Amino acid sequence: MAGYAMQHAEVVANNITAQLNGEQPTATYQPLPFPMILLPLGPNGGVGQLPSPEGPFVAPAAMVSEYKGADLFTGRFIEQFGPTA
C-alpha cells in the first residue's frame, strides 16, 4: 500500500510547507472511491486493480510485472533520494 502512503506524504509535506510559510495548512487526503492495488508475484506475474474513467479494472499479470514486478518501484526512490553507499 505504498501508493497510498506516498499520497498521504504529499498532503503532509504540503501542510508542513504551508505552516513554514506562515499559512494555514489546507491540504487534505481524498481517498479514491474504490481500492487500487498491484500485487507482484515474482518478476513476471501478479494481479491488480486500477482506476479508469469507466471504473476499476483488473490489471493483467503482464501489466503488474511491467509496473512493479521488476524492482518493486525501488528505481523511482533511487532517482528521488540517490543511491545508498
Secondary structure, DSSP 8 states (H G I E B T S, - for coil): -HHHHHHHHHHHHHHHHHHHTT----------SS--EEEE-STT-EEEEE--TTS-EEE-HHHHIIIIITTTTHHHHHHHH----
